[in-house]
Amino acid sequence: MNLFASSRGTLVALWFGAAGVLVFFGLLNTLGPWCPASGSCDTAAAYFRWLAPSLLPVLSLIIASYVHSRGRVANCGPTDKTLSRLTVGASAFYILILLMITGAFSLQALSNLERLDELTVWIAGPVQSMVLGLNGLFFLQQTDEPSSPDPAPAGD
């Protein structure tokens, strides 16, 4: 398996695993027996309003790139090892930030919902932009270059 396929698999597993954990925490807060009794259903809805724009842009990019590159991995050109490691590392760092915010939210340390927006603006937003750019560059490496140049057109 080449570096591109390996890194692509790592990114897919990392992002979908993290999305599953983050959605699970949200569902736990929403569907838990304490939700109707404590009135925390509003905070769970706020959590999902925060989570969707935090995850979906990168997940959409990864899904589209994965579907596009499926079956072409064996023919792809060389993969930049530094960019590959940087993309996986930045993705892991961003997911760690999301998990820390979710942990604080689940433990009710973020009882003030405005704090959730502040964390997005000052921490998660800029990091998400960097991660989106790196993922885009990483998947852009895999191009549809033909294996041999097209023959020159016949003289007109």
C-alpha positions as a Python dict, from the first residue, in 0.01 Angstrom:
ca = {
    (1, 'M'): (0, 0, 0),
    (2, 'N'): (142, 339, -92),
    (3, 'L'): (172, 642, 135),
    (4, 'F'): (-130, 819, -13),
    (5, 'A'): (-360, 522, 46),
    (6, 'S'): (-226, 472, 397),
    (7, 'S'): (-265, 838, 492),
    (8, 'R'): (-607, 857, 331),
    (9, 'G'): (-720, 555, 534),
    (10, 'T'): (-582, 712, 851),
    (11, 'L'): (-767, 1037, 784),
    (12, 'V'): (-1094, 858, 710),
    (13, 'A'): (-1067, 647, 1027),
    (14, 'L'): (-964, 945, 1239),
    (15, 'W'): (-1244, 1173, 1121),
    (16, 'F'): (-1525, 919, 1119),
    (17, 'G'): (-1418, 779, 1455),
    (18, 'A'): (-1409, 1125, 1607),
    (19, 'A'): (-1744, 1218, 1449),
    (20, 'G'): (-1896, 905, 1600),
    (21, 'V'): (-1762, 987, 1946),
    (22, 'L'): (-1874, 1351, 1926),
    (23, 'V'): (-2224, 1259, 1805),
    (24, 'F'): (-2246, 990, 2074),
    (25, 'F'): (-2176, 1248, 2346),
    (26, 'G'): (-2441, 1475, 2198),
    (27, 'L'): (-2695, 1195, 2184),
    (28, 'L'): (-2608, 1094, 2536),
    (29, 'N'): (-2687, 1446, 2651),
    (30, 'T'): (-3003, 1461, 2439),
    (31, 'L'): (-3150, 1116, 2497),
    (32, 'G'): (-3031, 1061, 2850),
    (33, 'P'): (-3291, 1026, 3124),
    (34, 'W'): (-3184, 1357, 3278),
    (35, 'C'): (-3262, 1566, 2969),
    (36, 'P'): (-3638, 1629, 3018),
    (37, 'A'): (-3604, 1651, 3395),
    (38, 'S'): (-3317, 1899, 3404),
    (39, 'G'): (-3406, 2107, 3100),
    (40, 'S'): (-3068, 2039, 2940),
    (41, 'C'): (-3231, 1959, 2605),
    (42, 'D'): (-3175, 2319, 2497),
    (43, 'T'): (-2805, 2290, 2567),
    (44, 'A'): (-2792, 1964, 2370),
    (45, 'A'): (-2956, 2138, 2073),
    (46, 'A'): (-2699, 2417, 2106),
    (47, 'Y'): (-2425, 2153, 2110),
    (48, 'F'): (-2544, 2007, 1780),
    (49, 'R'): (-2576, 2357, 1629),
    (50, 'W'): (-2211, 2402, 1724),
    (51, 'L'): (-2098, 2053, 1620),
    (52, 'A'): (-2240, 2051, 1266),
    (53, 'P'): (-2032, 2341, 1128),
    (54, 'S'): (-1731, 2218, 1326),
    (55, 'L'): (-1731, 1874, 1159),
    (56, 'L'): (-1923, 1881, 832),
    (57, 'P'): (-1689, 2093, 615),
    (58, 'V'): (-1392, 1862, 671),
    (59, 'L'): (-1602, 1545, 659),
    (60, 'S'): (-1757, 1657, 329),
    (61, 'L'): (-1414, 1723, 181),
    (62, 'I'): (-1286, 1384, 295),
    (63, 'I'): (-1592, 1198, 165),
    (64, 'A'): (-1580, 1370, -174),
    (65, 'S'): (-1205, 1317, -209),
    (66, 'Y'): (-1230, 956, -97),
    (67, 'V'): (-1502, 880, -350),
    (68, 'H'): (-1313, 1065, -622),
    (69, 'S'): (-983, 887, -558),
    (70, 'R'): (-1134, 541, -508),
    (71, 'G'): (-978, 301, -756),
    (72, 'R'): (-712, 551, -863),
    (73, 'V'): (-479, 512, -566),
    (74, 'A'): (-256, 255, -734),
    (75, 'N'): (-185, 497, -1019),
    (76, 'C'): (-129, 813, -817),
    (77, 'G'): (199, 994, -827),
    (78, 'P'): (441, 1044, -542),
    (79, 'T'): (297, 1164, -213),
    (80, 'D'): (465, 1438, -11),
    (81, 'K'): (552, 1267, 317),
    (82, 'T'): (575, 1596, 508),
    (83, 'L'): (235, 1713, 387),
    (84, 'S'): (86, 1375, 469),
    (85, 'R'): (217, 1381, 827),
    (86, 'L'): (124, 1745, 873),
    (87, 'T'): (-232, 1680, 754),
    (88, 'V'): (-282, 1382, 985),
    (89, 'G'): (-123, 1568, 1277),
    (90, 'A'): (-326, 1885, 1227),
    (91, 'S'): (-644, 1678, 1194),
    (92, 'A'): (-565, 1495, 1518),
    (93, 'F'): (-494, 1827, 1693),
    (94, 'Y'): (-823, 1979, 1575),
    (95, 'I'): (-1016, 1668, 1679),
    (96, 'L'): (-848, 1685, 2020),
    (97, 'I'): (-969, 2045, 2055),
    (98, 'L'): (-1324, 1937, 1963),
    (99, 'L'): (-1309, 1650, 2212),
    (100, 'M'): (-1187, 1880, 2489),
    (101, 'I'): (-1467, 2129, 2420),
    (102, 'T'): (-1718, 1843, 2411),
    (103, 'G'): (-1584, 1702, 2737),
    (104, 'A'): (-1621, 2039, 2905),
    (105, 'F'): (-1968, 2075, 2757),
    (106, 'S'): (-2073, 1725, 2868),
    (107, 'L'): (-1946, 1789, 3219),
    (108, 'Q'): (-2146, 2112, 3222),
    (109, 'A'): (-1833, 2320, 3261),
    (110, 'L'): (-1972, 2516, 2969),
    (111, 'S'): (-2304, 2598, 3129),
    (112, 'N'): (-2296, 2936, 2956),
    (113, 'L'): (-2368, 2870, 2589),
    (114, 'E'): (-2195, 3192, 2484),
    (115, 'R'): (-1867, 3033, 2590),
    (116, 'L'): (-1923, 2765, 2327),
    (117, 'D'): (-1941, 3031, 2056),
    (118, 'E'): (-1634, 3209, 2195),
    (119, 'L'): (-1432, 2887, 2184),
    (120, 'T'): (-1536, 2836, 1823),
    (121, 'V'): (-1439, 3188, 1717),
    (122, 'W'): (-1103, 3200, 1894),
    (123, 'I'): (-985, 2839, 1895),
    (124, 'A'): (-1173, 2592, 1678),
    (125, 'G'): (-1247, 2824, 1383),
    (126, 'P'): (-889, 2920, 1291),
    (127, 'V'): (-762, 2566, 1343),
    (128, 'Q'): (-1047, 2430, 1131),
    (129, 'S'): (-947, 2661, 846),
    (130, 'M'): (-589, 2534, 860),
    (131, 'V'): (-707, 2171, 872),
    (132, 'L'): (-941, 2222, 576),
    (133, 'G'): (-659, 2374, 373),
    (134, 'L'): (-416, 2095, 457),
    (135, 'N'): (-673, 1825, 378),
    (136, 'G'): (-746, 1996, 48),
    (137, 'L'): (-377, 2010, -41),
    (138, 'F'): (-327, 1650, 64),
    (139, 'F'): (-611, 1519, -152),
    (140, 'L'): (-513, 1751, -438),
    (141, 'Q'): (-184, 1559, -463),
    (142, 'Q'): (-378, 1271, -613),
    (143, 'T'): (-443, 1397, -962),
    (144, 'D'): (-575, 1230, -1270),
    (145, 'E'): (-256, 1262, -1471),
    (146, 'P'): (-237, 1011, -1754),
    (147, 'S'): (37, 753, -1722),
    (148, 'S'): (169, 834, -2067),
    (149, 'P'): (147, 1161, -2256),
    (150, 'D'): (-117, 1193, -2524),
    (151, 'P'): (16, 1149, -2874),
    (152, 'A'): (71, 1470, -3063),
    (153, 'P'): (-225, 1558, -3281),
    (154, 'A'): (-182, 1497, -3650),
    (155, 'G'): (-78, 1803, -3848),
    (156, 'D'): (-372, 1996, -3982),
}
